């Protein structure tokens, strides 16, 4: 494992400090071990192969500086993978020729060198976060009010329908009562007429006797 660290100004002329870790081993395929011995020599026998590590650090730092110089703070901060991909792409074939294999690359830290700029970016981030939170709250509030309004409309419709049904039922019953009363009146009148006719008939019969 080797650690690297370098700094460079971005395309916006703002300084970035980048730290990372590179894991490497001997390239075991084909003549990889022989190439490693030829290029790195007895350094490989040491617990810490300083010469090999220094070469890898130098190359990593050069690639990182080039990557930063051609990018922006926002892009580097949001996507560290850009640096990782650049190191792997530019180093893999070269170090394979040394008999070295890149196991993994990790960017551990990206720091903005200007304290003022870092503070400004933090403030902008907080402002964007607050605005997003406010928009989310407003959206949720509007959705809740919309649902309340829909529920109120549905309730009003049901109330109107219920009142209409009750009114129609009341009118229907009143008509039925009127019809029944009318039938009763007609029956009473018929009975009175029958009694009257019967009385007349009786009186006529008696008079003739």
Kinemage of the C-alpha trace (Angstrom):
@kinemage 1
@onewidth
@group {chain A} dominant
@subgroup {mainchain}
@vectorlist {calphas} color= white
{ca unk a 1} P 0.000 0.000 0.000
{ca unk a 2} L 1.219 3.488 -0.835
{ca unk a 3} L -0.260 6.844 0.161
{ca unk a 4} L -0.124 9.847 -2.138
{ca unk a 5} L -0.935 13.511 -1.658
{ca unk a 6} L -0.716 16.491 -3.961
{ca unk a 7} L -2.300 19.860 -4.647
{ca unk a 8} L -3.092 21.828 -7.756
{ca unk a 9} L -5.295 24.702 -8.907
{ca unk a 10} L -8.433 23.893 -10.874
{ca unk a 11} L -9.535 25.409 -14.156
{ca unk a 12} L -11.195 28.086 -11.979
{ca unk a 13} L -7.774 28.904 -10.426
{ca unk a 14} L -8.813 27.571 -7.030
{ca unk a 15} L -6.544 25.226 -5.065
{ca unk a 16} L -7.441 21.643 -4.187
{ca unk a 17} L -5.486 19.228 -1.995
{ca unk a 18} L -6.092 15.541 -2.780
{ca unk a 19} L -5.018 12.514 -0.758
{ca unk a 20} L -5.392 8.873 -1.661
{ca unk a 21} L -4.279 5.271 -1.235
{ca unk a 22} L -2.993 2.940 -3.931
{ca unk a 23} L -2.767 -0.814 -3.384
{ca unk a 24} L -0.334 -2.663 -5.667
{ca unk a 25} L 1.279 -6.061 -6.052
{ca unk a 26} L 3.520 -7.979 -8.440
{ca unk a 27} L 1.915 -8.763 -11.794
{ca unk a 28} L 1.851 -12.563 -11.608
{ca unk a 29} L 0.902 -13.431 -15.191
{ca unk a 30} L 3.434 -14.346 -17.888
{ca unk a 31} L 6.792 -12.655 -17.271
{ca unk a 32} L 5.395 -10.164 -14.734
{ca unk a 33} L 7.634 -11.294 -11.838
{ca unk a 34} L 10.753 -11.118 -14.039
{ca unk a 35} L 9.859 -7.596 -15.177
{ca unk a 36} L 9.322 -6.557 -11.575
{ca unk a 37} L 12.736 -7.861 -10.590
{ca unk a 38} L 14.446 -6.145 -13.536
{ca unk a 39} L 12.742 -2.787 -12.967
{ca unk a 40} L 12.485 -2.663 -9.199
{ca unk a 41} L 15.448 -4.794 -8.250
{ca unk a 42} L 16.364 -5.699 -4.693
{ca unk a 43} L 13.889 -3.086 -3.459
{ca unk a 44} L 11.243 -5.802 -3.709
{ca unk a 45} L 12.966 -7.770 -0.956
{ca unk a 46} L 12.444 -4.974 1.534
{ca unk a 47} L 9.479 -4.852 3.919
{ca unk a 48} L 8.708 -1.440 2.456
{ca unk a 49} L 9.816 -1.153 -1.193
{ca unk a 50} L 10.570 2.560 -1.019
{ca unk a 51} L 11.881 2.943 -4.557
{ca unk a 52} L 8.825 1.289 -6.094
{ca unk a 53} L 6.492 3.251 -3.830
{ca unk a 54} L 8.148 6.554 -4.722
{ca unk a 55} L 7.755 5.858 -8.420
{ca unk a 56} L 4.075 5.052 -7.980
{ca unk a 57} L 3.528 8.129 -5.793
{ca unk a 58} L 5.262 10.379 -8.308
{ca unk a 59} L 3.169 9.058 -11.176
{ca unk a 60} L -0.098 9.180 -9.163
{ca unk a 61} L 0.510 12.772 -8.094
{ca unk a 62} L 1.275 13.850 -11.655
{ca unk a 63} L -1.970 12.306 -12.921
{ca unk a 64} L -3.996 13.830 -10.068
{ca unk a 65} L -2.538 17.308 -10.703
{ca unk a 66} L -3.381 17.048 -14.383
{ca unk a 67} L -6.900 15.864 -13.550
{ca unk a 68} L -7.465 18.780 -11.135
{ca unk a 69} L -6.031 21.351 -13.540
{ca unk a 70} L -8.512 20.335 -16.234
{ca unk a 71} L -11.543 20.118 -13.973
{ca unk a 72} L -13.604 22.224 -11.568
{ca unk a 73} L -13.983 22.172 -7.799
{ca unk a 74} L -17.622 21.136 -8.072
{ca unk a 75} L -16.841 18.216 -10.377
{ca unk a 76} L -13.988 16.908 -8.219
{ca unk a 77} L -15.918 17.245 -4.951
{ca unk a 78} L -19.017 15.541 -6.307
{ca unk a 79} L -17.294 12.788 -8.279
{ca unk a 80} L -13.987 11.531 -6.902
{ca unk a 81} L -14.310 8.620 -9.299
{ca unk a 82} L -13.005 10.943 -12.021
{ca unk a 83} L -9.590 10.932 -10.354
{ca unk a 84} L -9.640 7.195 -9.627
{ca unk a 85} L -10.509 6.372 -13.239
{ca unk a 86} L -7.808 8.722 -14.543
{ca unk a 87} L -5.106 7.110 -12.357
{ca unk a 88} L -6.142 3.586 -13.297
{ca unk a 89} L -6.394 4.382 -17.007
{ca unk a 90} L -3.030 6.143 -17.300
{ca unk a 91} L -1.019 3.964 -14.911
{ca unk a 92} L -2.230 0.415 -15.517
{ca unk a 93} L -0.459 -0.272 -18.817
{ca unk a 94} L 2.690 1.595 -17.802
{ca unk a 95} L 3.208 -0.187 -14.479
{ca unk a 96} L 2.308 -3.524 -16.042
{ca unk a 97} L 5.481 -3.026 -18.054
{ca unk a 98} L 7.296 -2.735 -14.735
{ca unk a 99} L 5.778 -6.009 -13.579
{ca unk a 100} L 3.382 -4.202 -11.231
{ca unk a 101} L -0.390 -4.694 -10.886
{ca unk a 102} L -2.699 -2.004 -9.480
{ca unk a 103} L -5.088 -3.704 -7.061
{ca unk a 104} L -7.187 -0.733 -5.971
{ca unk a 105} L -7.217 3.068 -5.774
{ca unk a 106} L -9.101 5.148 -3.246
{ca unk a 107} L -9.359 8.910 -2.841
{ca unk a 108} L -9.474 9.454 0.912
{ca unk a 109} L -9.768 13.236 1.099
{ca unk a 110} L -10.334 16.277 -1.078
{ca unk a 111} L -9.756 19.627 0.623
{ca unk a 112} L -10.320 23.138 -0.664
{ca unk a 113} L -7.158 25.073 0.109
{ca unk a 114} L -8.893 28.457 0.408
{ca unk a 115} L -10.698 28.677 3.752
{ca unk a 116} L -12.842 31.538 2.469
{ca unk a 117} L -13.872 29.610 -0.640
{ca unk a 118} L -14.612 26.511 1.430
{ca unk a 119} L -16.836 28.566 3.736
{ca unk a 120} L -18.621 30.123 0.752
{ca unk a 121} L -19.250 26.698 -0.763
{ca unk a 122} L -20.568 25.422 2.571
{ca unk a 123} L -22.931 28.388 2.781
{ca unk a 124} L -24.139 27.779 -0.770
{ca unk a 125} L -24.655 24.092 0.017
{ca unk a 126} L -26.628 24.939 3.164
{ca unk a 127} L -28.679 27.466 1.209
{ca unk a 128} L -29.471 24.918 -1.517
{ca unk a 129} L -30.330 22.328 1.149
{ca unk a 130} L -32.630 24.777 2.961
{ca unk a 131} L -34.309 25.778 -0.292
{ca unk a 132} L -34.834 22.123 -1.200
{ca unk a 133} L -36.257 21.431 2.270
{ca unk a 134} L -38.589 24.425 2.002
{ca unk a 135} L -39.754 23.301 -1.430
{ca unk a 136} L -40.381 19.775 -0.104
{ca unk a 137} L -42.337 21.208 2.833
{ca unk a 138} L -44.354 23.457 0.517
{ca unk a 139} L -45.072 20.550 -1.814
{ca unk a 140} L -46.211 18.319 1.055
{ca unk a 141} L -48.346 21.132 2.494
{ca unk a 142} L -49.980 21.725 -0.898
{ca unk a 143} L -50.636 18.005 -1.294
{ca unk a 144} L -52.229 17.837 2.166
{ca unk a 145} L -54.416 20.896 1.448
{ca unk a 146} L -55.361 19.430 -1.912
{ca unk a 147} L -56.397 16.149 -0.267
{ca unk a 148} L -58.383 18.066 2.362
{ca unk a 149} L -60.150 20.042 -0.371
{ca unk a 150} L -60.956 16.860 -2.287
{ca unk a 151} L -62.324 15.251 0.880
{ca unk a 152} L -64.404 18.347 1.601
{ca unk a 153} L -65.836 18.354 -1.931
{ca unk a 154} L -66.703 14.657 -1.649
{ca unk a 155} L -68.328 15.243 1.755
{ca unk a 156} L -70.343 18.177 0.399
{ca unk a 157} L -71.497 16.088 -2.542
{ca unk a 158} L -72.579 13.296 -0.206
{ca unk a 159} L -74.384 15.803 2.017
{ca unk a 160} L -76.219 17.291 -0.966
{ca unk a 161} L -77.107 13.820 -2.232
{ca unk a 162} L -78.317 12.808 1.216
{ca unk a 163} L -80.416 15.978 1.601
{ca unk a 164} L -81.840 15.499 -1.888
{ca unk a 165} L -82.756 11.904 -1.114
{ca unk a 166} L -84.404 12.930 2.158
{ca unk a 167} L -86.334 15.717 0.420
{ca unk a 168} L -87.463 13.383 -2.362
{ca unk a 169} L -88.520 10.789 0.216
{ca unk a 170} L -90.472 13.421 2.146
{ca unk a 171} L -92.233 14.660 -1.000
{ca unk a 172} L -93.001 11.083 -2.040
{ca unk a 173} L -94.555 10.299 1.355
{ca unk a 174} L -96.569 13.511 1.309
{ca unk a 175} L -97.940 12.571 -2.127
{ca unk a 176} L -98.813 9.102 -0.884
{ca unk a 177} L -100.633 10.605 2.130
{ca unk a 178} L -102.522 13.007 -0.123
{ca unk a 179} L -103.496 10.156 -2.433
{ca unk a 180} L -104.695 8.090 0.537
{ca unk a 181} L -106.682 11.031 1.908
{ca unk a 182} L -108.183 11.603 -1.521
{ca unk a 183} L -109.193 7.934 -1.748
{ca unk a 184} L -110.725 8.125 1.743
{ca unk a 185} L -112.675 11.264 0.820
{ca unk a 186} L -113.936 9.628 -2.338
{ca unk a 187} L -114.976 6.567 -0.334
{ca unk a 188} L -116.767 8.703 2.253
{ca unk a 189} L -118.554 10.605 -0.473
{ca unk a 190} L -119.589 7.355 -2.127
{ca unk a 191} L -120.881 6.001 1.177
{ca unk a 192} L -122.838 9.215 1.804
{ca unk a 193} L -124.269 9.007 -1.708
{ca unk a 194} L -125.219 5.359 -1.246
{ca unk a 195} L -126.894 6.190 2.085
{ca unk a 196} L -128.715 9.108 0.501
{ca unk a 197} L -129.945 6.962 -2.400
{ca unk a 198} L -130.955 4.200 -0.053
{ca unk a 199} L -132.868 6.664 2.120
{ca unk a 200} L -134.668 8.119 -0.874
{ca unk a 201} L -135.542 4.664 -2.112
{ca unk a 202} L -136.913 3.692 1.289
{ca unk a 203} L -139.013 6.845 1.581
{ca unk a 204} L -140.423 6.280 -1.904
{ca unk a 205} L -141.358 2.720 -1.075
{ca unk a 206} L -143.060 3.732 2.147
{ca unk a 207} L -145.029 6.483 0.502
{ca unk a 208} L -146.391 4.090 -2.089
{ca unk a 209} L -147.508 1.633 0.506
